Amino acid sequence: MTMKTFKLRLYPNAKQRQQIESNFGACRFVWNELLNMQIQRHDNGGKYINEFGMNYLIKPLKKQYPWLKEADATSLLAVSHNLHLAFQKLFKEHAGYPKFKAKRFARPAYRSNAVNGNIVLIDNKHFRLPKLGQISCRAGQLPDGKVKTATVVRSRIGKYYVLVTADIEIAQWSKTSASVGIDVGIADLVITSDGTRYGTKRFDKALSRKKHYWEKRLARRRRQAEKEMAWDKHFKVAVPRQLTDFKNYMKAKMMVAKYSEKVANQRRDYLQKISAKLIRHYDVIKLEDLKTKGLMRNHNLARAIANQSWRELRLMLEYKATWYGKQVVAVSPYKTSQRCSLCGYDDGKHELDVREWTCPQCHAYHDRDINAAKNILAA
């Protein structure tokens, strides 16, 4: 059995949308209250309260704030679990201290745990969630196993989704006994050691003109809105306005988010198809353990590198390899583009504009990317 997450589009009615937004706010409020309690306890010399202790603290919070009872109870327990994980990262991995969540910046999401059949897929077009009841949905692939959790999220353009995690049995793909090394690049997204190339698709450039059209209007309408807000503050108007009160500004902001989401969806779909094809045809996949943070310092290539999403491609390969019994190995990228894949001669550093070269020792003619992929496979 394998844990797999399915994404379903939700179509809530007005009452259900209000309930979802209220649940977002309740989870954010409980997070801030529990974090504040932990900070005050630490300042007073007390010990850290674990996850179970925080679960008991939610009960008096519900008595003090009765509106919290309208939220799904399991979603509030998930908040204490997430806060506990955040403190564990602080203690063990020395990550940053957990921060308070503001409505403006917090991700609108909450997670419900499956208990006593409270999360059920009724049919292909209807889903039942705690506190929401039956809600219309649509999905390309439906969960067919035992449901564990359901995470309701709202995208930046106002679309609602539910991420359903289920324990299912995945049919194994046939073994091919083939291995491949892949080199990632900019001109071509993926180059395999057997010479196959998967080209780069600049989805951001295809929509750049339309997106730039609305980005200019967003900046101009923001400046105009800030001037009117400053005027309200200067003359002490009874009800000063916020940016969200300006409809033209909000429309431009929505359009920019719409095109950004479209580019992200197109890129993710392309990466899904490439990763599935590689996993299906090869049992062992070797790739470079790249550190993109350093590569992004090159401002001439930073935008193109960010568009490739090499890290997301690697994550897709890794979890799909786990599903289907394949293997993904990350190797060091040290001198993979410099060494001859036949004799191993180190020809020194090649500039990025050198795409083909001949080995001075064995006189083999190499394509830079295919030679690197062969070195990755042999690493």
C-alpha positions in Angstrom: 0.0 0.0 0.0 1.2 3.5 -0.9 0.1 6.9 0.1 -0.9 9.1 -2.8 -2.5 12.5 -3.0 -5.3 13.4 -5.4 -6.3 16.9 -6.3 -10.0 17.7 -6.9 -11.5 21.0 -7.9 -14.3 22.1 -5.6 -17.4 24.2 -6.5 -18.8 25.4 -3.2 -22.0 27.4 -2.9 -22.1 30.8 -1.1 -22.7 29.2 2.3 -20.0 26.6 1.9 -17.5 29.3 0.8 -18.2 31.3 3.9 -17.7 28.2 6.0 -14.4 27.4 4.3 -13.1 31.0 4.8 -14.2 30.9 8.4 -12.2 27.6 8.9 -9.2 29.3 7.3 -9.4 32.1 9.9 -10.0 29.7 12.8 -6.9 27.7 12.0 -4.9 30.8 11.7 -6.2 32.2 15.0 -5.5 28.9 16.8 -1.9 28.9 15.4 -1.3 32.4 16.7 -2.8 31.7 20.1 -0.8 28.5 20.7 2.4 30.1 19.5 1.8 33.0 21.8 1.3 30.6 24.7 4.5 28.8 23.9 6.4 32.1 23.8 4.9 33.4 27.1 5.6 30.0 28.8 9.3 30.2 27.6 9.7 33.7 28.9 8.3 32.7 32.3 10.8 29.8 32.5 8.4 27.0 31.7 9.0 24.0 29.5 7.9 23.4 26.0 4.3 22.0 25.7 4.2 19.0 23.3 1.5 18.3 20.7 -0.8 16.5 23.1 -0.5 19.3 25.6 -1.5 21.8 22.9 -4.5 19.7 21.9 -5.8 20.1 25.4 -5.2 23.9 25.2 -7.7 24.0 22.3 -10.6 23.1 24.6 -10.4 26.2 26.8 -9.9 28.3 23.6 -13.3 27.0 22.3 -14.9 28.0 25.5 -13.4 31.4 25.4 -14.1 31.9 21.7 -17.4 30.0 20.9 -17.1 30.7 17.2 -14.2 28.2 17.0 -16.7 25.4 17.4 -18.0 26.2 13.9 -14.7 25.0 12.5 -13.8 21.3 11.8 -12.4 19.9 15.1 -9.8 17.8 13.3 -8.5 20.8 11.4 -7.7 22.6 14.7 -5.9 19.5 15.9 -3.8 19.6 12.7 -2.7 23.1 13.6 -1.2 21.9 16.9 0.5 19.0 15.0 2.0 21.4 12.4 3.2 23.8 15.2 4.8 20.9 16.9 6.6 19.9 13.7 7.8 23.5 13.4 9.3 23.5 16.9 10.9 20.1 16.1 12.7 21.7 13.2 13.8 24.5 15.4 15.2 22.1 18.0 16.7 19.4 15.7 17.5 21.2 12.4 18.0 24.6 13.9 15.5 26.1 11.5 13.9 29.5 12.0 11.6 30.1 15.0 7.9 29.7 14.1 6.2 32.9 13.1 2.8 34.4 13.6 0.4 34.1 10.6 -1.2 37.2 9.2 -4.3 37.0 7.1 -2.6 38.9 4.3 0.3 36.5 3.9 -0.8 33.1 5.4 -1.7 30.3 2.9 -5.5 29.8 2.9 -5.6 26.1 3.8 -6.8 23.7 6.4 -6.5 19.9 6.8 -9.1 17.5 8.0 -8.4 14.0 9.3 -10.6 11.1 8.2 -12.5 9.9 11.3 -15.6 7.6 11.3 -16.3 8.2 7.6 -16.5 12.0 7.7 -14.7 12.3 4.4 -16.4 10.4 1.6 -16.4 10.5 -2.2 -20.1 10.1 -3.0 -19.8 9.8 -6.8 -17.7 11.3 -9.6 -19.2 14.7 -9.1 -19.9 15.0 -5.3 -17.6 14.9 -2.3 -18.5 15.1 1.4 -16.4 17.0 3.8 -16.7 17.8 7.6 -18.9 20.8 8.3 -19.4 21.4 4.6 -21.6 18.4 3.8 -22.0 17.4 0.1 -20.1 19.6 -2.2 -19.7 19.5 -6.0 -16.3 18.5 -7.3 -14.4 17.6 -10.5 -11.2 15.6 -11.0 -9.2 13.8 -13.6 -8.3 11.0 -11.2 -10.4 10.0 -8.2 -9.1 8.4 -5.0 -10.0 4.7 -4.8 -8.4 3.7 -1.6 -8.8 4.4 2.1 -8.9 8.2 2.6 -6.5 9.5 5.4 -6.7 13.3 5.1 -8.3 16.0 3.1 -6.7 19.5 2.7 -8.9 22.3 1.5 -7.0 25.2 -0.2 -7.8 28.3 -2.1 -5.7 29.5 -5.0 -4.7 33.1 -5.6 -7.4 33.5 -8.1 -10.2 32.2 -5.8 -10.4 28.6 -6.9 -11.0 26.0 -4.3 -9.3 22.6 -4.3 -9.2 19.6 -2.0 -6.0 17.5 -1.7 -7.1 14.0 -0.7 -4.5 11.7 0.6 -5.4 8.0 0.3 -3.8 4.7 1.0 -4.0 2.8 -2.3 -2.5 -0.1 -4.1 -0.4 1.1 -7.1 0.1 -1.3 -10.0 3.8 -1.8 -10.7 5.2 -1.0 -14.1 7.2 -3.7 -15.8 11.0 -3.8 -15.3 13.2 -2.8 -18.2 16.6 -3.4 -16.7 17.8 -0.2 -18.3 19.8 2.6 -16.8 20.2 6.2 -17.9 22.0 9.3 -17.0 20.3 12.6 -17.5 21.8 16.1 -17.8 19.5 19.1 -17.3 20.1 22.3 -19.2 18.5 25.5 -20.5 18.4 25.0 -24.3 17.0 21.5 -23.6 15.4 20.7 -20.4 16.6 17.1 -20.2 19.3 15.3 -22.2 19.7 11.5 -21.7 22.9 9.5 -22.1 21.3 7.7 -25.1 20.9 10.9 -27.0 17.2 11.7 -26.4 16.4 15.4 -25.8 13.3 16.9 -24.2 13.2 20.5 -25.3 12.6 23.6 -23.2 9.2 25.2 -23.4 9.1 28.8 -22.3 5.5 29.1 -21.1 6.3 32.3 -19.4 7.3 34.0 -22.7 4.2 32.7 -24.4 2.0 34.7 -22.0 4.5 37.5 -21.2 2.8 40.2 -23.3 -0.7 39.6 -21.8 0.8 39.4 -18.3 2.9 42.5 -18.7 -0.2 44.3 -19.9 -1.9 43.8 -16.6 1.3 44.2 -14.5 1.6 47.8 -15.8 -2.0 48.5 -14.9 -1.6 46.9 -11.5 1.4 49.1 -10.6 -0.4 52.2 -11.9 -3.6 51.4 -10.0 -1.7 50.7 -6.9 0.0 54.1 -7.0 -3.4 55.8 -7.5 -5.0 53.8 -4.7 -2.1 54.7 -2.3 -2.6 58.4 -3.1 -6.3 58.2 -2.3 -5.5 56.3 0.9 -3.0 59.0 1.9 -5.6 61.6 1.2 -8.1 59.8 3.5 -5.5 59.7 6.2 -4.5 63.3 5.8 -8.1 64.6 6.1 -9.0 62.1 8.7 -11.9 60.5 6.8 -14.2 58.5 9.2 -13.7 55.2 7.3 -10.2 55.0 5.7 -10.0 52.6 2.8 -7.7 49.6 2.2 -6.2 48.4 -1.0 -8.9 45.7 -1.2 -11.5 48.4 -1.4 -10.3 49.5 -4.9 -12.1 47.3 -7.4 -9.9 48.3 -10.4 -6.7 47.4 -8.4 -8.2 44.1 -7.3 -9.2 43.3 -10.9 -5.6 43.9 -12.1 -4.2 41.9 -9.2 -6.5 39.0 -10.1 -5.5 39.0 -13.8 -1.8 39.0 -13.0 -2.3 36.0 -10.6 -4.4 34.3 -13.3 -1.6 34.4 -15.9 1.0 33.4 -13.3 -1.1 30.3 -12.3 -1.6 29.4 -15.9 2.2 29.4 -16.5 2.8 27.3 -13.4 0.1 24.7 -14.4 1.5 24.4 -17.9 5.0 23.9 -16.6 3.9 21.3 -14.0 2.0 19.4 -16.6 5.0 19.2 -18.9 7.3 18.1 -16.1 4.8 15.4 -15.1 4.8 13.9 -18.6 8.6 13.9 -18.9 9.1 12.3 -15.4 6.4 9.6 -16.1 8.1 8.8 -19.4 11.5 8.4 -17.9 10.3 6.3 -15.0 8.4 4.0 -17.3 11.4 3.3 -19.6 14.2 3.1 -17.1 14.8 1.2 -13.9 17.7 3.3 -12.7 17.9 7.1 -13.3 21.0 9.1 -12.4 21.0 12.9 -12.3 23.1 15.7 -11.1 22.8 17.0 -7.5 22.7 20.6 -8.6 22.8 23.6 -6.3 20.6 26.1 -8.1 21.1 28.8 -5.6 24.6 29.5 -6.8 23.6 29.2 -10.5 20.8 31.8 -10.0 23.5 34.4 -9.2 24.1 34.7 -12.9 21.6 37.4 -13.7 21.8 36.7 -17.4 20.5 33.1 -16.9 18.5 33.4 -13.6 15.1 33.8 -15.3 15.7 30.8 -17.7 17.0 28.6 -14.8 14.0 29.4 -12.7 11.7 28.5 -15.6 13.2 25.1 -15.9 12.2 23.9 -12.4 15.0 21.3 -12.1 14.2 20.7 -8.4 10.5 20.0 -9.1 11.5 17.6 -11.8 13.8 15.7 -9.4 11.1 15.5 -6.8 8.7 14.1 -9.3 11.2 11.5 -10.4 11.9 10.5 -6.8 8.3 10.0 -5.6 7.3 8.2 -8.8 10.3 5.9 -8.5 9.1 5.0 -5.0 5.7 4.2 -6.3 6.8 1.9 -9.1 9.9 0.3 -7.6 12.4 2.2 -9.6 15.6 4.0 -8.4 16.8 7.6 -8.7 20.4 8.4 -7.8 21.9 11.9 -7.4 25.5 12.2 -8.3 28.1 15.0 -8.0 28.1 17.4 -10.9 31.9 17.9 -10.5 33.5 18.1 -14.0 30.8 16.1 -15.8 31.0 18.5 -18.7 34.8 18.5 -18.8 35.8 14.8 -18.8 35.7 12.7 -21.9 33.2 9.9 -21.5 35.3 7.5 -23.4 38.9 7.9 -22.1 38.3 10.1 -19.0 40.6 12.9 -20.1 39.9 16.2 -18.4 39.9 18.9 -21.0 39.5 21.8 -18.6 36.6 24.2 -18.2 34.5 24.9 -21.2 32.5 28.2 -21.4 28.7 27.9 -21.8 28.9 28.8 -25.5 31.0 25.7 -26.2 28.4 23.1 -27.1 30.6 20.6 -29.0 34.3 19.7 -28.5 36.9 17.1 -29.5 38.9 15.2 -26.9 42.6 16.0 -27.4 43.7 12.5 -26.2 41.3 10.0 -28.0 40.0 12.5 -30.6 36.4 11.6 -29.9 33.9 14.2 -31.0 31.4 15.0 -28.2 28.2 16.9 -27.8 28.6 18.7 -24.5 25.2 17.7 -23.0 25.2 14.0 -24.1 28.8 13.6 -22.9 27.8 15.0 -19.5 24.9 12.6 -19.4 27.2 9.7 -20.1 29.6 10.8 -17.3 26.6 11.0 -14.9 25.6 7.5 -15.8 29.1 6.2 -15.2 29.5 8.1 -11.9 
